[in-house]
Amino acid sequence: MKSAVVITALSFSIAIGFGQGVPASLEEYRLDLEANPHSSLAHFRIAEILSQQGNYQNAANEFREALGGDLQPRWTEVWAHIGLAKIYDATNQQDRANNEYRLAETTGERTESDQNAPAALLSRSDPDYSDEARLAELEGTVVVTGGVSQDGHAKDLRVTRPLGLGLDEKAMETVRRWRFRPDTDLVLEAVDFSLPAKQSRWHLIGVDFHPPEGTSRPSVLSAYYPSGAGVFTGAAIEEGRLLGAVGRQAFVALAFDVDESGIPVHIQVARSSHEVWNDQAMAVLREWRFTPGMKEGMPVSVPCTFEFAWGPRILGSREIARLRSALNPDPVPGKQAWQPEFIYTPDPIYPAEARSAGLEGTVTVALRVGEDGAARDIQITWGLGSAVDASVTEALAQWRFMPPFLNGQAVAARLMIEVSFALPDHVDVKILETTPPFLTPRATR
């Protein structure tokens, strides 16, 4: 699964290896758990030590306990996902590793206490906007990867998730100013660009230009964002109210040409969350003006794609990441367009009493992926007993998906899942089948 990378205002660094500066003894952290069984920090530190020892299964369980704990300090959420990803990397479970990295990267706004996280980042500065991106009010995240030199400077940087309009270059400049621990081997930095003073409910969250060979891309000359609600029909106003009630946003991707005069023409909807937003987004784009692309000194027409979102005036990084994932679903070989994307899929824990009893076998589960991306109607169709079945049900209840869209509407689908338990402590989860989606009551409005 491809990562989607967003962390608001801060970034994180992946330092190869666990346990930098962590005490070697487990005892003090286990005593902490006796005083506070929900301490994410204690579970996290125990997981680090177990990882150092190569005890990956128990370390993974402790990282999951950290995620299910009090999440204090806040950085434990990000780093528990990274810890799980490293374990999955070490055990050749690349899809799960990628998923955990994506969860780490898309964890929401981090607090000031994150500066004490076990990250390799020692000092940072905020990024600057490019003039064109500020004019266009482009928002989103640029991901930069690279290494660290002996003096703590980033080196060999490259952009692995671009945003455009000069923000990729600004992100690179920003990371070069940061300082890292010299013993860090790899950094993965998410540099967020947002506009807290934005007045419109419309947001530009993605741009893509397709200039012919030898042609410069167009540049934004003026951008139009309607004030107020920014919608023009009763149907869109009603749909907007419904989205606000469930905490969702609308999205529309528009394909168009910037002609020789710098005017957007041939505007078409490439993808949208609901057809009611199509005309609204096209009305916004028609008012934009560009400096046209040039070839051999002459203006030429250039194809472009812009991605817009409609929602609250302040759109957080997590929401932008979710919207961009919906607009650009990851291509998976053999995967049907209506199948849900996996976001968070923690493994069930092998209960100690089941292991002590020598219990092995397989649990089969049916569930429904709701329109909100949560696992619903979880039913054990073949079980192994109360403790194991409860562990499976508890884990699957935490699963989260990016629900698919069919013809512009959110849909739900049913999954059949097989969870196998094998001694001494092995848990394997497989998706047996996905039933084609059906329209939910919300989607049929």
C-alpha positions in Angstrom: 0.0 0.0 0.0 1.3 3.3 -1.0 2.0 5.8 1.8 0.2 9.1 2.1 2.3 11.5 4.0 1.1 14.4 6.2 2.1 15.8 9.6 1.0 19.3 10.4 3.6 22.0 11.0 6.2 19.4 12.2 8.0 16.5 10.6 9.5 13.3 11.8 12.7 11.5 11.1 13.2 7.7 10.9 16.4 6.6 12.6 17.4 3.2 11.7 17.4 0.9 14.8 15.5 1.1 18.0 16.3 2.1 21.6 18.4 5.2 21.2 19.0 6.2 24.8 16.5 3.7 26.2 17.4 1.9 29.5 18.2 -1.7 29.1 15.9 -2.9 31.9 12.2 -3.7 31.4 11.5 -3.7 35.1 10.9 0.0 35.6 8.5 0.2 32.7 6.6 -2.8 33.9 6.3 -1.1 37.3 5.0 2.0 35.5 2.3 -0.2 33.9 1.3 -1.5 37.2 0.6 2.1 38.3 -0.9 3.1 34.9 -1.9 0.1 32.7 -2.8 2.6 29.9 0.6 4.3 29.8 1.5 4.5 26.1 5.0 5.6 27.0 5.7 2.5 29.1 4.3 0.2 26.4 6.4 2.1 23.8 9.6 1.8 25.8 9.0 -1.9 26.5 8.4 -2.4 22.7 11.7 -0.7 21.9 13.7 -3.0 24.2 11.9 -6.1 22.9 12.7 -5.0 19.4 16.4 -4.7 20.3 16.2 -8.3 21.5 14.7 -9.5 18.3 11.4 -10.4 20.0 9.3 -8.9 17.3 5.9 -10.5 18.0 5.8 -9.3 21.6 7.3 -5.9 20.6 4.6 -5.5 18.0 2.0 -6.3 20.6 3.5 -3.6 22.9 3.5 -1.0 20.1 -0.2 -1.8 19.6 -0.8 -1.4 23.3 0.9 2.0 23.1 -1.5 3.0 20.3 -4.5 1.9 22.4 -3.3 3.7 25.5 -3.4 7.2 26.7 -1.2 8.5 23.9 0.8 10.6 26.3 3.1 12.1 25.3 1.5 12.6 21.9 4.6 11.5 19.9 4.1 7.9 21.0 1.3 7.6 18.4 3.6 8.5 15.5 6.5 6.4 16.7 4.5 3.3 17.6 3.3 3.2 14.0 7.0 3.6 12.9 8.0 0.8 15.3 5.4 -1.5 13.9 6.5 -0.6 10.3 10.1 -1.5 11.2 9.0 -4.8 12.6 7.0 -5.6 9.4 10.1 -4.6 7.3 12.2 -6.9 9.3 9.8 -9.8 8.9 9.2 -9.2 5.2 5.6 -8.0 5.5 6.1 -5.0 3.2 2.4 -4.1 2.6 1.8 -3.9 6.4 5.0 -1.9 6.8 3.9 0.6 4.1 0.6 0.9 5.8 2.1 1.7 9.2 4.5 4.2 7.7 1.5 5.9 6.1 -0.4 5.9 9.4 2.7 7.5 11.1 2.9 10.1 8.3 -0.9 10.9 8.4 -1.2 11.2 12.2 -2.8 14.5 12.9 -1.5 17.7 14.5 1.3 17.1 17.0 1.7 19.1 20.2 4.7 21.0 21.5 5.7 17.9 23.5 6.6 16.3 20.3 9.9 18.1 20.4 10.9 15.5 23.0 10.1 12.6 20.7 12.8 10.0 20.0 13.3 11.6 16.6 16.6 12.4 14.9 15.5 16.0 14.3 17.4 18.4 16.6 16.3 21.7 15.2 13.9 22.9 12.6 12.4 26.1 11.0 9.1 26.7 9.3 8.9 26.6 5.5 8.2 29.6 3.3 5.6 29.8 0.6 6.5 30.4 -3.0 4.8 33.5 -4.5 2.9 31.5 -7.0 1.6 28.9 -4.5 0.5 31.7 -2.2 -1.3 33.4 -5.0 -3.0 30.1 -6.0 -3.6 29.3 -2.3 -2.2 25.8 -2.8 -2.2 23.6 0.4 -0.8 20.2 1.2 2.4 18.4 2.0 5.7 17.8 0.3 7.6 14.7 1.3 11.4 14.8 1.2 13.7 11.8 1.8 17.5 11.6 2.1 20.4 10.9 4.3 22.3 12.8 7.1 26.0 13.8 6.9 28.4 13.6 9.9 27.8 17.2 10.7 24.0 16.7 11.0 23.0 18.3 7.7 20.6 16.5 5.3 22.2 15.2 2.2 21.2 13.5 -1.1 17.6 14.9 -0.7 14.9 14.1 -3.2 11.2 14.9 -3.3 9.2 11.7 -3.1 5.7 13.3 -3.0 5.5 16.7 -4.8 3.0 19.4 -4.5 4.1 21.9 -7.2 4.0 25.7 -7.8 7.5 26.1 -6.3 6.6 24.4 -2.9 8.8 21.3 -3.7 11.8 23.6 -3.9 10.8 25.4 -0.7 10.5 22.1 1.1 14.0 21.1 0.0 15.4 24.4 1.2 13.6 24.0 4.5 15.0 20.5 5.2 18.5 21.6 4.3 18.2 24.2 7.2 17.2 21.6 9.7 19.7 19.7 11.9 19.7 16.0 12.7 21.4 13.5 14.9 24.6 12.5 13.1 24.0 8.8 13.7 20.8 9.0 11.6 20.9 6.9 8.4 17.6 7.9 6.8 15.2 10.8 7.1 11.6 10.9 5.8 10.4 14.5 6.2 6.8 15.7 5.7 6.8 19.5 5.2 3.3 20.9 5.5 2.0 24.0 3.8 -1.2 25.6 5.0 -3.0 28.9 5.0 -4.6 29.6 8.4 -6.0 33.0 7.2 -7.9 31.5 4.3 -11.4 33.0 3.8 -12.9 30.7 1.2 -14.3 27.2 1.8 -12.8 26.2 -1.5 -9.2 24.8 -1.4 -6.7 23.9 -4.1 -5.0 20.7 -2.9 -3.3 19.4 -6.0 -1.9 20.6 -9.3 -0.5 18.8 -12.3 0.7 20.2 -15.6 1.3 18.2 -18.8 3.3 20.5 -21.1 4.3 19.0 -24.4 8.0 18.3 -24.9 10.0 21.5 -25.1 7.1 23.6 -23.6 7.2 25.5 -20.4 4.3 25.0 -18.0 1.7 27.8 -17.4 1.9 29.8 -14.3 -0.9 31.2 -12.2 -1.6 34.8 -12.9 -4.8 35.3 -10.8 -6.9 32.9 -8.7 -10.6 33.1 -7.8 -12.2 31.8 -4.6 -15.8 32.7 -3.9 -16.5 34.1 -0.4 -19.0 32.9 2.0 -20.3 29.4 1.5 -19.0 29.5 -2.1 -21.8 27.4 -3.6 -24.4 28.5 -6.0 -27.3 26.0 -6.0 -29.7 24.7 -3.4 -28.6 21.1 -4.0 -25.0 22.0 -3.3 -26.0 24.0 -0.2 -28.0 21.0 1.1 -25.1 18.6 0.3 -22.7 20.9 2.1 -24.8 20.9 5.2 -24.9 17.1 5.2 -21.1 16.9 4.8 -20.6 19.3 7.6 -22.8 17.2 9.9 -20.7 14.1 9.3 -17.3 15.9 9.3 -16.6 15.3 5.6 -15.5 17.4 2.7 -16.3 17.4 -1.0 -13.6 17.0 -3.7 -13.5 17.5 -7.5 -10.6 16.9 -9.9 -10.8 19.0 -13.1 -9.0 18.3 -16.3 -8.6 21.3 -18.6 -6.4 23.2 -21.0 -4.7 26.6 -20.5 -5.1 28.1 -24.0 -2.7 30.5 -25.8 -4.4 33.4 -24.0 -4.0 31.9 -20.5 -7.7 31.0 -20.1 -8.9 27.6 -18.8 -10.9 25.9 -21.6 -12.3 22.4 -22.3 -12.9 21.9 -18.6 -14.0 18.4 -17.7 -14.6 16.5 -14.4 -12.1 13.7 -13.9 -13.3 12.6 -10.5 -15.6 14.0 -7.8 -17.2 13.0 -4.5 -20.7 13.8 -5.8 -21.9 15.2 -9.1 -23.6 18.2 -7.4 -20.1 19.7 -6.9 -19.1 19.4 -10.6 -20.6 22.7 -11.8 -19.6 24.5 -8.7 -15.9 23.6 -9.1 -16.0 24.4 -12.8 -17.5 27.9 -12.1 -14.6 28.6 -9.7 -11.9 27.5 -12.2 -13.4 29.5 -15.1 -12.4 32.7 -13.3 -8.7 31.8 -13.0 -6.2 33.3 -15.4 -2.7 32.0 -16.3 0.5 33.0 -18.1 0.3 30.5 -21.0 2.9 27.8 -21.6 5.6 28.8 -24.2 7.4 26.9 -26.9 10.0 28.5 -29.1 8.8 31.9 -27.9 5.2 31.3 -28.8 2.3 30.6 -26.5 0.8 27.1 -26.7 -2.1 25.2 -25.1 -1.1 23.0 -22.2 -3.2 20.3 -20.5 -3.6 20.5 -16.7 -5.3 18.9 -13.8 -6.3 20.7 -10.6 -7.8 19.1 -7.5 -10.2 21.2 -5.4 -11.8 20.5 -2.1 -14.8 22.2 -0.4 -15.2 22.2 3.3 -14.3 24.4 6.3 -12.1 27.4 5.8 -9.2 25.8 7.7 -8.6 22.4 6.2 -6.2 20.2 8.2 -3.4 18.1 6.8 -5.2 14.8 7.7 -8.3 15.9 5.8 -6.2 16.9 2.8 -4.4 13.6 2.8 -7.7 11.7 3.0 -9.1 13.7 0.1 -6.0 13.2 -2.1 -6.1 9.5 -1.4 -9.7 9.5 -2.6 -8.8 11.5 -5.7 -5.8 9.4 -6.5 -6.4 5.8 -5.3 -3.4 3.6 -5.2 -3.2 1.2 -8.1 -3.2 -2.4 -6.8 -2.7 -5.3 -9.3 -5.9 -7.3 -9.5 -7.8 -4.8 -7.3 -11.3 -3.7 -8.4 -12.1 0.0 -8.3 -14.8 -0.6 -5.8 -12.7 -2.3 -3.2 -11.8 -0.3 -0.1 -8.3 0.9 0.7 -6.8 -0.3 4.0 -5.7 2.5 6.3 -5.3 0.9 9.7 -5.3 -2.9 10.2 -3.9 -4.0 13.6 -3.4 -7.7 14.0 -5.3 -9.6 16.7 -3.2 -10.6 19.8 -2.6 -14.3 20.4 -4.2 -14.6 23.9 -1.8 -16.0 26.6 -4.4 -18.5 27.8 -4.9 -19.9 24.3 -1.1 -20.3 23.8 -0.8 -22.0 27.2 -3.5 -24.4 26.3 -1.8 -25.2 23.0 -4.8 -23.8 21.0 -4.1 -23.3 17.3 -6.5 -22.9 14.3 -8.3 -20.4 12.2 -11.1 -17.9 12.9 -13.3 -16.7 10.0 -15.0 -13.4 10.2 -17.5 -11.4 8.1 -17.7 -7.6 8.4 -19.1 -4.6 6.5 -17.0 -1.6 5.6 -19.2 1.4 6.4 -19.3 4.6 4.5 -17.3 6.2 7.3 -14.5 3.7 6.7 -15.1 1.8 10.0 -15.6 -1.9 10.4 -19.2 -2.7 11.1 -21.4 -5.7 11.8 -18.4 -7.9 12.7 -19.6 -11.6 12.9 -17.5 -14.7 13.8 -18.6 -17.3 11.3 -16.1 -19.9 12.5 -14.4 -19.5 15.9 -11.9 -21.1 18.2 -13.3 -20.1 21.6 -14.2 -17.0 23.6 -10.7 -15.6 24.3 -9.4 -15.9 20.7 -12.7 -14.8 19.1 -12.8 -11.8 21.4 -9.2 -10.9 20.5 -10.1 -11.0 16.8 -13.3 -9.0 17.2 -11.5 -6.4 19.3 -8.7 -6.0 16.7 -11.1 -5.8 13.7 -13.3 -3.2 15.4 -10.2 -0.9 15.2 -9.8 -1.4 11.4 -10.2 1.6 9.3 -10.6 1.9 5.5 -10.8 4.5 2.8 -14.3 3.6 1.6 -14.6 3.3 -2.2 -16.6 5.6 -4.4 -18.8 4.3 -7.2 -20.1 6.7 -9.8 -19.3 9.6 -7.5 -21.1 8.1 -4.5 -19.6 6.6 -1.3 -20.4 2.9 -1.1 -20.0 0.0 1.4 -18.6 -3.4 0.8 -18.5 -6.7 2.8 -15.3 -8.6 3.6 -14.6 -12.2 4.5 -11.4 -12.4 6.7 -9.4 -15.4 7.9 -7.2 -15.1 11.0 -4.9 -18.0 11.7 -3.2 -18.7 15.0 -0.1 -20.9 15.2 2.2 -21.6 18.1 4.4 -20.3 19.5 3.1 -16.8 18.8 2.2 -16.4 15.1 -0.9 -14.5 13.8 -1.7 -14.3 10.1 -4.6 -12.3 8.6 -5.9 -12.9 5.1 -8.7 -11.2 3.1 -10.6 -14.1 1.6 -13.0 -12.1 -0.6 -14.7 -8.8 -1.0 -18.4 -8.7 -2.0 -19.3 -5.9 -4.5 -20.5 -2.8 -2.8 -24.0 -1.7 -2.2 -25.2 1.9 -1.8 -25.6 3.0 1.8 -28.6 5.1 2.9 -26.4 8.1 3.1 -25.1 7.6 -0.5 -28.5 7.3 -2.0 -29.7 10.7 -1.0 
